[in-house]
Amino acid sequence: MREPDLQGIVRQRAVNGVVLLAGPTCSGKTELAIELAERFDAEIIGADSRQIYRGMPIGTAAPTSQQRARVAHHLIAILEPQERYSAARFVHDALAAIEAIVARGKGAIVVGGTGFYLRALAGDVALSAAYDERLRARLAREAHIHPPEVLHEWLTVRAPARAAALAPSDRYRIARALEIALAAPDSLRDDILSRRSLRSAALPFVKIALDIEAALLDERIAARVDAMLAAGFVAEAERIGAHAVASDAVGYPQALAFTAGWSTARELRSVLIRATRRYAKRQMTWLRSEPGIRWAKPADVADLIVDALGWRARRRMASRAT
């Protein structure tokens, strides 16, 4: 796997820096990023741990084909739902995409709701691809015996910040985080030091989080759930199945429980709304602790980018995404 030429990115400097755009689900990140890309002649890199999978556009609210036709997108629908992905691999792939975008003389906007991906790309957290076969086997046995909530409590003791970013039911990510937290420090040091990031490349960037009123976010979540159900979300969840890596994404376990007869259609709508609101709350909690984050109303993001990075607008924004 070729390492991105980060020094080459810095030397070219066809555009100045990278925008990292974050926010809770339903905050309007996707459409705003597209309008910003059109305005500043940029391309978009997805930073969503579920939009990377194919065949899940409804439940993950992935950019539509029409949206992707407006602006080039990267790291969207690149894996099968059965494949595993990691923050370390995301950073490598995102840096490679940034290198290619800058070589074309365009700006790069990294947008998504997976805060850990954005923090890792910035270089504000140490990553490791460490693999300890015995430790992984032990954690697999623990996961078989105990519910994921028990493992989440264990992770809270060893790595509280990482635990706070994960749902107590997210069995796969909890196990992986525990594997890293429990690994011997000496086995991680060289790997961590070899990791690259925007910060290690001295490439300017700005982290922006969308400031959305809670009441408005609640309304949008309810509207999205209704739209998902009308678009065939339950059938999508059945097609993905319960054993795919991606099937633990918010909404899919609830939809599969419905197909198994554990809830009515009305109850499904309620639990989907509740689960999505909880997810949005976890995202907001994570973003409030994000180093160097700058909060902005959607209408003010373009001006913030100009002030922070000196980008020049190529055209007016068609509308003010919110």
C-alpha positions as CSV (number, residue, x, y, z in Angstrom):
1,M,0.0,0.0,0.0
2,R,1.6,3.2,-1.2
3,E,2.0,5.9,1.5
4,P,0.5,9.3,0.5
5,D,3.2,11.9,-0.4
6,L,2.4,14.4,2.3
7,Q,5.4,16.5,1.7
8,G,4.3,16.6,-2.0
9,I,0.9,17.9,-0.8
10,V,2.6,20.7,1.1
11,R,5.0,21.6,-1.7
12,Q,2.2,21.8,-4.3
13,R,-0.1,24.0,-2.1
14,A,-2.4,24.6,-5.1
15,V,-5.0,25.3,-2.5
16,N,-4.4,26.3,1.1
17,G,-5.4,23.7,3.6
18,V,-8.2,21.3,4.2
19,V,-11.7,21.8,5.7
20,L,-12.9,19.2,8.3
21,L,-16.7,19.6,8.6
22,A,-18.4,17.8,11.4
23,G,-21.8,17.7,13.0
24,P,-24.5,15.4,14.4
25,T,-26.7,13.3,12.1
26,C,-29.4,15.4,10.3
27,S,-27.5,18.6,10.8
28,G,-27.3,19.2,7.0
29,K,-23.6,18.4,6.5
30,T,-24.0,16.6,3.2
31,E,-25.8,19.4,1.3
32,L,-23.8,22.1,2.9
33,A,-20.5,20.4,1.9
34,I,-21.7,20.2,-1.7
35,E,-22.6,23.8,-1.8
36,L,-19.3,24.8,-0.3
37,A,-17.5,22.5,-2.8
38,E,-19.3,24.2,-5.6
39,R,-18.5,27.6,-4.3
40,F,-14.8,27.0,-3.6
41,D,-14.1,24.5,-6.5
42,A,-13.4,21.6,-4.1
43,E,-14.0,17.9,-3.8
44,I,-15.5,16.0,-0.9
45,I,-14.1,13.1,1.2
46,G,-16.5,11.2,3.3
47,A,-15.7,10.6,6.9
48,D,-18.6,8.3,7.9
49,S,-17.9,4.8,9.2
50,R,-21.1,3.5,7.6
51,Q,-21.4,5.5,4.3
52,I,-18.2,3.7,3.2
53,Y,-20.4,0.6,2.6
54,R,-22.2,-0.3,-0.6
55,G,-25.9,-1.1,-0.6
56,M,-26.8,1.0,2.5
57,P,-27.8,4.4,1.1
58,I,-31.1,4.6,3.0
59,G,-30.1,3.8,6.5
60,T,-26.8,5.8,6.3
61,A,-28.2,8.8,4.5
62,A,-25.4,8.5,2.0
63,P,-25.1,11.2,-0.7
64,T,-27.5,10.4,-3.6
65,S,-26.4,9.8,-7.2
66,Q,-27.6,13.3,-8.0
67,Q,-25.6,14.9,-5.3
68,R,-22.5,12.9,-6.3
69,A,-23.0,14.1,-9.8
70,R,-22.7,17.7,-8.7
71,V,-19.4,17.3,-6.9
72,A,-16.8,14.5,-6.9
73,H,-17.0,12.4,-3.7
74,H,-14.4,10.0,-2.3
75,L,-14.6,7.2,0.3
76,I,-18.3,6.7,-0.3
77,A,-19.7,3.2,-1.0
78,I,-16.2,1.6,-1.4
79,L,-16.7,-1.6,0.7
80,E,-19.0,-4.5,1.0
81,P,-21.0,-4.6,4.3
82,Q,-19.1,-7.7,5.3
83,E,-15.7,-6.0,5.2
84,R,-13.9,-4.4,8.1
85,Y,-12.5,-0.9,8.2
86,S,-10.5,1.1,10.7
87,A,-9.6,4.6,11.6
88,A,-6.0,3.9,10.7
89,R,-7.1,2.8,7.2
90,F,-9.4,5.8,6.9
91,V,-6.5,8.2,7.6
92,H,-4.4,6.5,4.9
93,D,-7.2,6.5,2.4
94,A,-8.2,10.1,3.2
95,L,-4.6,11.4,2.9
96,A,-4.2,9.7,-0.5
97,A,-7.5,11.3,-1.7
98,I,-6.3,14.7,-0.4
99,E,-3.0,14.2,-2.3
100,A,-4.9,13.5,-5.6
101,I,-7.3,16.4,-5.1
102,V,-4.6,18.9,-4.4
103,A,-2.7,17.7,-7.4
104,R,-5.7,18.7,-9.5
105,G,-5.6,22.2,-8.0
106,K,-8.8,21.8,-6.0
107,G,-9.7,22.2,-2.4
108,A,-10.5,19.2,-0.1
109,I,-13.5,19.1,2.2
110,V,-13.7,16.2,4.6
111,V,-17.2,15.8,5.9
112,G,-18.9,13.2,8.1
113,G,-20.4,12.3,11.4
114,T,-17.6,9.9,12.7
115,G,-15.7,12.2,14.9
116,F,-13.0,9.7,15.7
117,Y,-12.1,9.6,12.0
118,L,-11.8,13.4,11.8
119,R,-9.7,13.5,15.0
120,A,-7.4,10.8,13.7
121,L,-7.0,12.6,10.3
122,A,-6.1,15.8,12.0
123,G,-3.5,14.0,14.1
124,D,-5.1,14.7,17.5
125,V,-5.2,11.1,18.6
126,A,-2.7,8.2,18.5
127,L,-3.7,5.3,16.3
128,S,-2.4,1.8,16.1
129,A,-2.9,-1.1,13.7
130,A,-1.6,-3.4,16.4
131,Y,-2.7,-7.0,16.2
132,D,-2.3,-9.4,19.1
133,E,-3.8,-12.8,18.2
134,R,-4.0,-14.1,21.8
135,L,-5.6,-10.8,23.1
136,R,-8.1,-10.8,20.2
137,A,-9.1,-14.4,20.9
138,R,-9.5,-13.6,24.6
139,L,-11.8,-10.6,23.8
140,A,-13.7,-12.7,21.4
141,R,-14.4,-15.2,24.2
142,E,-15.4,-12.3,26.5
143,A,-17.8,-11.0,23.9
144,H,-19.4,-14.4,23.5
145,I,-19.9,-14.7,27.3
146,H,-20.9,-11.1,28.2
147,P,-23.2,-8.6,26.5
148,P,-21.5,-5.6,24.8
149,E,-22.6,-3.3,27.7
150,V,-20.2,-5.1,30.0
151,L,-17.3,-4.8,27.6
152,H,-18.2,-1.1,27.2
153,E,-17.9,-0.6,31.0
154,W,-14.5,-2.3,30.8
155,L,-13.5,0.1,28.1
156,T,-14.7,3.0,30.1
157,V,-12.2,2.1,32.8
158,R,-9.3,1.7,30.4
159,A,-10.0,4.4,27.8
160,P,-12.9,6.6,29.0
161,A,-12.7,9.1,26.1
162,R,-12.9,6.4,23.5
163,A,-15.7,4.7,25.4
164,A,-17.7,7.9,25.4
165,A,-17.7,8.0,21.6
166,L,-19.1,4.5,21.2
167,A,-22.6,3.1,21.7
168,P,-22.7,0.5,24.5
169,S,-24.1,-1.9,21.9
170,D,-21.4,-1.4,19.3
171,R,-19.8,-4.8,19.9
172,Y,-17.2,-4.7,17.1
173,R,-15.7,-1.2,17.8
174,I,-15.7,-1.8,21.6
175,A,-13.7,-5.0,21.1
176,R,-11.2,-3.2,18.8
177,A,-10.9,-0.3,21.2
178,L,-10.3,-2.7,24.1
179,E,-7.7,-4.5,22.0
180,I,-5.7,-1.3,21.6
181,A,-6.2,-0.2,25.2
182,L,-5.0,-3.5,26.6
183,A,-2.1,-4.0,24.2
184,A,1.4,-3.6,25.7
185,P,2.7,0.0,25.2
186,D,6.0,-1.2,23.8
187,S,4.2,-3.1,21.0
188,L,2.4,0.1,20.0
189,R,5.1,2.8,20.2
190,D,6.8,2.3,16.8
191,D,3.5,1.8,15.0
192,I,2.0,5.0,16.5
193,L,5.0,7.0,15.7
194,S,4.9,5.9,12.1
195,R,1.3,7.2,11.6
196,R,0.8,10.3,9.4
197,S,-1.8,13.0,9.6
198,L,-2.5,16.5,8.5
199,R,-0.7,17.8,11.5
200,S,2.4,15.8,11.0
201,A,2.5,17.1,7.4
202,A,2.2,20.7,8.6
203,L,-0.8,21.0,6.2
204,P,-3.2,23.8,7.4
205,F,-6.7,22.7,8.3
206,V,-9.8,24.0,10.1
207,K,-12.2,21.9,12.1
208,I,-15.8,23.1,11.9
209,A,-18.8,21.8,13.8
210,L,-22.3,22.8,12.8
211,D,-24.3,24.6,15.5
212,I,-27.9,23.4,15.1
213,E,-30.7,24.1,17.6
214,A,-31.8,21.0,19.4
215,A,-35.5,21.4,18.6
216,L,-34.7,21.7,14.9
217,L,-32.5,18.6,15.0
218,D,-35.3,16.6,16.6
219,E,-37.7,17.7,13.9
220,R,-35.2,16.6,11.2
221,I,-34.5,13.3,12.8
222,A,-38.2,12.5,12.8
223,A,-38.6,13.6,9.2
224,R,-35.6,11.5,8.2
225,V,-36.9,8.4,9.9
226,D,-40.2,8.8,8.0
227,A,-38.4,9.3,4.8
228,M,-36.2,6.2,5.4
229,L,-39.2,4.0,6.1
230,A,-41.0,5.2,3.0
231,A,-37.9,4.6,0.9
232,G,-37.7,0.9,1.9
233,F,-35.3,0.9,4.8
234,V,-36.7,-2.3,6.3
235,A,-36.0,-4.2,3.1
236,E,-32.5,-2.7,2.9
237,A,-31.8,-3.9,6.5
238,E,-33.1,-7.4,5.6
239,R,-30.8,-7.5,2.6
240,I,-27.7,-6.5,4.6
241,G,-28.6,-9.1,7.3
242,A,-27.6,-9.4,10.9
243,H,-24.2,-10.8,10.5
244,A,-22.6,-8.1,8.3
245,V,-20.0,-5.8,10.0
246,A,-22.1,-2.8,9.0
247,S,-25.4,-4.2,10.4
248,D,-24.7,-2.6,13.8
249,A,-25.2,0.9,12.3
250,V,-28.0,2.9,14.0
251,G,-31.4,1.7,12.9
252,Y,-30.4,-1.6,11.4
253,P,-30.8,-3.7,14.6
254,Q,-34.2,-2.1,15.2
255,A,-35.3,-2.8,11.7
256,L,-34.2,-6.4,11.9
257,A,-36.0,-6.8,15.2
258,F,-39.2,-5.5,13.5
259,T,-38.8,-8.1,10.7
260,A,-38.5,-10.8,13.4
261,G,-41.8,-9.7,14.8
262,W,-40.5,-8.0,18.0
263,S,-42.2,-4.7,17.3
264,T,-45.1,-3.1,15.3
265,A,-44.6,-0.6,12.6
266,R,-45.5,2.2,15.0
267,E,-43.1,1.0,17.6
268,L,-40.4,0.7,14.9
269,R,-40.8,4.4,14.0
270,S,-40.5,5.3,17.7
271,V,-37.4,3.3,18.4
272,L,-35.7,4.5,15.3
273,I,-36.3,8.1,16.3
274,R,-35.1,7.4,19.8
275,A,-32.0,5.6,18.7
276,T,-31.1,8.3,16.2
277,R,-31.5,11.1,18.8
278,R,-29.3,9.2,21.2
279,Y,-26.7,8.8,18.4
280,A,-26.8,12.5,17.7
281,K,-26.4,13.2,21.4
282,R,-23.2,11.0,21.5
283,Q,-21.9,12.9,18.4
284,M,-22.5,16.2,20.1
285,T,-20.7,15.0,23.3
286,W,-17.7,13.9,21.3
287,L,-17.5,17.2,19.3
288,R,-17.6,19.3,22.4
289,S,-14.4,17.6,23.5
290,E,-12.8,17.9,20.1
291,P,-9.4,19.8,20.1
292,G,-9.5,23.0,18.2
293,I,-13.1,22.7,17.0
294,R,-14.8,25.9,15.8
295,W,-18.6,26.0,16.0
296,A,-20.6,27.8,13.4
297,K,-24.1,28.2,12.1
298,P,-24.4,26.7,8.6
299,A,-24.8,30.2,7.1
300,D,-21.5,31.3,8.6
301,V,-19.3,28.3,7.6
302,A,-18.2,29.8,4.2
303,D,-17.0,33.0,5.8
304,L,-15.2,30.9,8.5
305,I,-13.4,29.0,5.8
306,V,-12.3,32.2,4.1
307,D,-11.0,33.6,7.4
308,A,-9.2,30.5,8.5
309,L,-7.7,29.2,5.2
310,G,-8.0,32.1,2.8
311,W,-10.0,30.2,0.3
312,R,-11.4,32.2,-2.6
313,A,-15.0,31.7,-3.8
314,R,-15.4,30.6,-7.4
315,R,-19.2,31.1,-7.4
316,R,-22.0,32.1,-5.1
317,M,-23.7,29.4,-3.0
318,A,-27.1,28.5,-4.5
319,S,-28.7,28.5,-1.1
320,R,-27.9,28.6,2.6
321,A,-28.0,24.9,3.8
322,T,-29.1,24.5,7.4
